[in-house]
Amino acid sequence: MLGTRLFLISLALILAGQPPAAIAADLPYLFERLKRNPIYFTTLRELLRDKPLTPWLREYMRTRNGVDTPGKLISVGGKPYELYQVCQPHNCPGNFIYVLYDVGGERAVALLTIEDRDLRFFGNPNASEKDALFGASKGRWWN
């Protein structure tokens, strides 16, 4: 119940135009979100289906074995999103997937970074979503 209350307060702050720094509530880890809410898992699975993925990301989709960070509720273009990041076990530097979900998990876009050089976007993110995902890859939301 407390988690729901914090989420609703955070959502209200976003909708009121408060900057992301004003949002204090972290979301669960992505592996927890995928396990507890099948909508999120289905959306991500469909987003990545038949795409060229790294072996560690294919394994993560199967086992949820990755180095997760709690998600963040952020505002992109005045709209609330849930942002998650996961990196490759034992090889984090530059090897991440960043997933940006609409609140509720019915739509997502993502950025896969490989050795911090190869950037692959999934789901046709718009310019604001690309900027948010690229910013996430540079630590914008986790500072």
C-alpha positions in Angstrom: 0.0 0.0 0.0 2.8 2.4 0.8 4.5 1.7 -2.5 1.2 2.6 -4.4 0.9 5.8 -2.4 4.5 6.8 -3.2 3.9 6.0 -6.8 0.7 8.2 -6.9 2.5 11.0 -5.2 5.3 10.8 -7.6 2.9 10.7 -10.6 1.1 13.8 -9.2 4.4 15.7 -9.0 5.2 14.9 -12.6 1.8 15.9 -13.8 2.2 19.1 -11.7 5.3 20.0 -13.7 7.8 19.4 -10.9 11.3 18.5 -12.2 12.4 14.8 -12.0 14.7 15.6 -9.1 11.6 16.3 -7.0 10.5 12.7 -7.4 11.8 10.7 -4.4 10.1 7.3 -4.9 12.1 4.6 -6.7 10.3 1.9 -8.6 11.1 -1.8 -8.2 14.0 -3.4 -10.1 13.1 -4.4 -13.7 13.4 -8.2 -12.9 10.8 -7.6 -10.1 8.5 -5.6 -12.4 8.7 -8.3 -15.1 8.0 -11.1 -12.5 5.1 -9.4 -10.8 3.3 -7.8 -13.8 2.9 -9.9 -16.9 2.0 -6.8 -19.0 5.6 -5.4 -18.6 7.1 -8.8 -19.5 4.9 -9.2 -22.6 5.6 -5.7 -23.7 9.4 -6.1 -23.4 9.3 -9.6 -25.0 7.4 -8.3 -28.0 9.7 -5.2 -28.2 12.8 -7.4 -28.5 11.3 -10.4 -30.4 13.3 -11.3 -33.5 15.8 -8.5 -32.9 19.6 -8.9 -32.9 20.4 -9.1 -29.2 23.5 -9.7 -27.3 23.8 -13.1 -25.6 23.7 -11.6 -22.1 20.4 -9.8 -23.0 18.8 -13.0 -24.4 19.9 -14.7 -21.2 18.4 -11.9 -19.1 15.1 -12.3 -20.8 15.1 -16.0 -20.0 16.5 -15.9 -16.4 16.4 -12.3 -15.2 20.1 -12.6 -14.4 21.5 -9.1 -14.8 22.7 -6.2 -12.7 19.5 -4.2 -12.1 19.0 -0.8 -10.6 15.7 0.3 -9.1 13.5 2.0 -11.8 12.8 5.7 -11.8 9.6 7.6 -12.5 10.6 10.4 -14.9 8.9 13.0 -17.0 9.6 13.1 -20.8 8.0 15.8 -22.8 5.6 16.4 -19.9 4.5 12.8 -19.8 5.3 10.3 -17.0 7.4 7.3 -17.8 9.1 4.4 -15.9 12.8 4.1 -16.7 14.8 0.9 -15.9 18.4 -0.1 -16.5 20.1 -3.4 -16.5 23.7 -4.2 -17.3 25.6 -7.3 -18.3 26.8 -9.3 -15.3 30.6 -9.0 -14.7 30.9 -6.6 -17.7 28.8 -3.5 -16.8 30.8 -0.7 -18.3 29.0 0.2 -21.5 26.8 -2.9 -21.7 23.3 -1.9 -20.7 19.7 -2.0 -21.7 17.6 1.0 -20.8 13.9 0.5 -21.0 11.4 3.4 -21.0 7.8 2.2 -20.3 4.6 4.2 -20.4 3.2 4.1 -16.9 1.3 0.8 -16.7 3.7 -1.1 -19.0 1.6 -1.3 -22.2 4.2 0.4 -24.4 8.0 0.5 -24.2 11.0 1.7 -26.1 14.6 0.8 -25.3 18.3 1.5 -25.9 20.9 -1.3 -25.9 24.5 -0.1 -25.5 27.3 -2.5 -26.5 30.8 -1.5 -25.2 29.4 2.1 -25.0 30.0 2.4 -28.8 27.2 0.5 -30.5 23.8 2.0 -29.7 20.6 0.1 -30.7 17.2 1.7 -30.3 14.1 -0.6 -30.1 10.4 0.4 -30.6 10.8 3.6 -32.7 11.2 6.1 -29.8 10.3 9.7 -30.6 12.9 12.4 -30.3 12.1 13.1 -26.6 12.2 9.4 -25.7 15.5 8.9 -27.6 16.9 11.9 -25.6 15.8 10.4 -22.3 17.2 6.9 -23.2 20.5 8.5 -24.4 20.6 10.6 -21.2 20.1 7.5 -19.1 23.1 5.9 -20.8 25.1 9.0 -19.6 23.8 8.7 -16.1 21.3 11.6 -16.2 18.6 9.9 -14.1 20.8 8.0 -11.7 23.0 10.8 -10.3 
